[in-house]
Amino acid sequence: MLEQELKDIWKNSSQTGQISIETKQLTEELNTKINSIQKKIRSRDITEISASVIGILLFGYLLFEIPFPITKVACSLAIAWFVFVIVKFRKSKLQNTKTDFSLTISNQLNNVKKSMLHQSSLLDSALYWYAIPPFIMNFIFILGLENPIDYNWSSSVAESLLPLSFNFKIITLVGLASFYAFTFWVNKRTLNKDVKPTLERIEKLQQQIKNE
């Protein structure tokens, strides 16, 4: 009986040791992946916020410079959307904090998982808040461009940049549709390639820790 108990103890201790080694390896791999993702997220958030500030300044200028009523409405919508984007990515930036190593591994994983779930939601819904709204806004903007002569308006800078002719409008809209479709694809690719696998690893590690 004693011999069998010793064998069971040895067997269980060997399994526990193996689990601990696997947990350590998973933790190291996960930390490397998370640090890489967090770095990309910080870079993205800063870029998007900076681009939105520039967008607000640009459409603010166009709002006062262009006389066409429908285009003015589109400029106002664009400014509101850029403000929304800044708030969205500002929230992402605040949640994407560096790992606090003073916490237990379990708490660290919970915090990282919460951040990754936020990124997953952000990327998964990008079509509805990051692609479709600006395309509609740009569509209204271009649709509202009229003949400058009818408004006795002349601006060499604006006229050289704006798609005033019908053919130029069509080309611009096709280009914008392609751009936002590509943007949607990039967000989905990031979600499936980086965020979802990381969430799966976190859940696997959490389960591994529970089994120890």
C-alpha positions in Angstrom: 0.0 0.0 0.0 2.8 2.4 0.9 4.6 1.6 -2.3 1.5 2.4 -4.4 1.0 5.7 -2.5 4.6 6.7 -3.2 4.1 5.9 -6.9 1.0 8.1 -7.0 2.7 11.0 -5.2 5.7 10.7 -7.7 3.3 10.6 -10.6 1.3 13.6 -9.5 4.4 15.6 -8.7 5.8 14.9 -12.1 2.6 16.0 -13.7 2.6 19.2 -11.6 6.2 19.9 -12.6 5.4 19.4 -16.2 2.4 21.8 -16.0 4.5 24.4 -14.2 7.1 24.2 -17.0 4.4 24.5 -19.7 2.8 27.4 -17.8 6.2 29.2 -17.7 6.8 28.7 -21.4 3.3 29.9 -22.3 3.7 32.9 -20.1 7.0 33.9 -21.7 5.5 33.4 -25.2 2.4 35.3 -24.3 4.3 38.3 -22.8 6.3 38.6 -26.0 3.2 38.5 -28.2 1.3 40.9 -25.9 4.2 43.4 -25.8 4.3 43.4 -29.6 0.5 43.9 -30.0 0.5 46.7 -27.3 3.3 48.5 -29.2 1.3 48.3 -32.4 -1.8 49.6 -30.7 0.0 52.5 -29.1 1.5 53.5 -32.5 -1.9 53.1 -34.2 -3.7 55.2 -31.5 -1.2 58.0 -31.7 -1.4 58.0 -35.5 -5.2 58.0 -35.7 -5.6 60.7 -33.1 -3.0 62.9 -34.9 -4.7 62.2 -38.3 -8.1 63.2 -36.8 -6.7 66.5 -35.5 -5.4 67.3 -39.0 -8.8 66.2 -40.4 -10.6 68.6 -38.1 -8.4 71.5 -39.1 -8.8 70.6 -42.8 -12.6 70.3 -42.8 -12.9 73.3 -40.6 -11.1 75.3 -43.3 -13.3 73.8 -46.0 -16.4 74.5 -43.9 -15.7 78.2 -44.1 -14.1 78.3 -47.5 -16.5 76.4 -49.6 -19.9 78.0 -50.3 -21.9 74.9 -51.3 -24.6 74.2 -48.7 -24.6 70.4 -48.9 -20.8 70.3 -48.8 -20.9 72.5 -45.7 -23.2 69.9 -44.0 -20.7 67.2 -45.0 -17.8 69.2 -43.5 -19.7 69.5 -40.2 -20.4 65.8 -40.2 -16.7 65.1 -40.9 -15.6 67.3 -37.9 -18.1 65.5 -35.6 -16.8 62.1 -36.8 -13.2 63.0 -36.3 -14.0 64.1 -32.7 -15.7 60.7 -32.2 -12.7 58.9 -33.5 -10.4 60.9 -31.2 -12.6 59.9 -28.2 -12.6 56.2 -29.4 -8.9 55.9 -29.8 -8.2 58.0 -26.7 -10.2 55.4 -24.7 -8.2 52.6 -26.4 -5.0 54.4 -25.5 -6.0 54.6 -21.9 -6.9 50.9 -21.7 -3.8 49.8 -23.4 -1.6 50.1 -20.4 1.7 48.3 -19.8 1.5 45.1 -17.7 1.8 45.7 -13.9 4.2 43.0 -12.9 3.5 43.6 -9.2 0.2 41.9 -9.7 -0.3 38.1 -9.6 -0.1 36.3 -13.0 -3.9 35.7 -12.7 -4.6 39.4 -12.3 -2.2 40.3 -15.0 -4.0 37.9 -17.4 -7.4 39.3 -16.4 -6.3 42.9 -17.1 -4.7 41.9 -20.5 -7.7 39.9 -21.5 -10.0 42.9 -20.7 -7.8 45.1 -22.9 -7.7 42.5 -25.7 -11.5 42.1 -25.6 -11.8 45.9 -26.0 -9.5 45.7 -29.1 -11.5 42.8 -30.4 -14.7 44.7 -30.2 -13.0 47.8 -31.7 -11.7 45.9 -34.7 -14.7 43.7 -35.2 -17.1 46.7 -35.4 -14.7 48.9 -37.6 -17.0 48.6 -40.6 -19.8 50.4 -38.8 -17.9 53.2 -37.1 -14.6 53.5 -39.1 -15.4 52.7 -42.7 -19.1 53.3 -43.5 -19.6 56.7 -41.7 -16.6 58.5 -43.4 -17.5 57.1 -46.8 -21.1 58.4 -46.5 -19.7 61.7 -45.3 -17.3 61.9 -48.3 -20.1 60.9 -50.6 -22.3 63.8 -49.4 -19.3 66.1 -49.6 -18.6 65.2 -53.2 -22.3 65.1 -54.1 -22.6 68.7 -52.8 -19.9 70.2 -54.9 -21.4 72.5 -57.4 -20.3 75.0 -60.1 -18.1 77.6 -58.4 -19.3 80.2 -61.0 -22.9 79.9 -59.6 -21.7 81.1 -56.3 -19.2 83.6 -57.6 -16.5 81.7 -55.7 -12.9 81.4 -56.7 -10.1 79.6 -54.8 -7.2 78.3 -56.8 -6.1 76.0 -53.9 -9.5 74.4 -53.3 -10.4 74.2 -57.0 -7.2 72.4 -57.8 -7.9 69.8 -55.1 -11.6 69.3 -55.2 -13.3 66.8 -57.7 -15.6 69.4 -59.4 -16.1 67.6 -62.7 -18.5 64.6 -63.0 -15.7 62.2 -64.1 -13.4 63.3 -61.3 -16.2 62.7 -58.8 -16.8 59.2 -60.0 -13.1 58.4 -59.9 -12.8 59.8 -56.4 -15.8 57.9 -55.1 -14.5 54.6 -56.5 -11.1 55.3 -55.0 -12.7 56.1 -51.6 -14.8 52.9 -51.7 -11.7 50.9 -52.4 -9.7 52.6 -49.7 -12.4 52.0 -47.0 -12.9 48.4 -48.2 -9.1 47.9 -47.7 -9.3 49.5 -44.3 -12.0 47.1 -43.3 -10.0 44.2 -44.5 -6.9 45.3 -42.6 -8.9 45.6 -39.4 -10.4 42.1 -39.9 -6.9 40.7 -40.6 -5.5 42.2 -37.5 -8.4 40.8 -35.5 -8.0 37.3 -36.8 -4.2 37.2 -37.0 -3.2 38.9 -33.7 -6.0 39.6 -31.3 -8.1 36.4 -31.4 -5.1 34.1 -31.1 -3.8 36.1 -28.2 -7.1 35.8 -26.4 -7.0 32.1 -27.0 -3.5 31.9 -25.5 -4.6 33.9 -22.5 -7.6 31.6 -21.9 -5.3 28.5 -22.3 -2.9 29.9 -19.8 -5.7 30.8 -17.3 -6.9 27.2 -17.6 -3.4 25.9 -17.1 -3.0 28.0 -13.9 -6.3 26.6 -12.6 -5.0 23.1 -13.1 -1.9 23.6 -11.1 
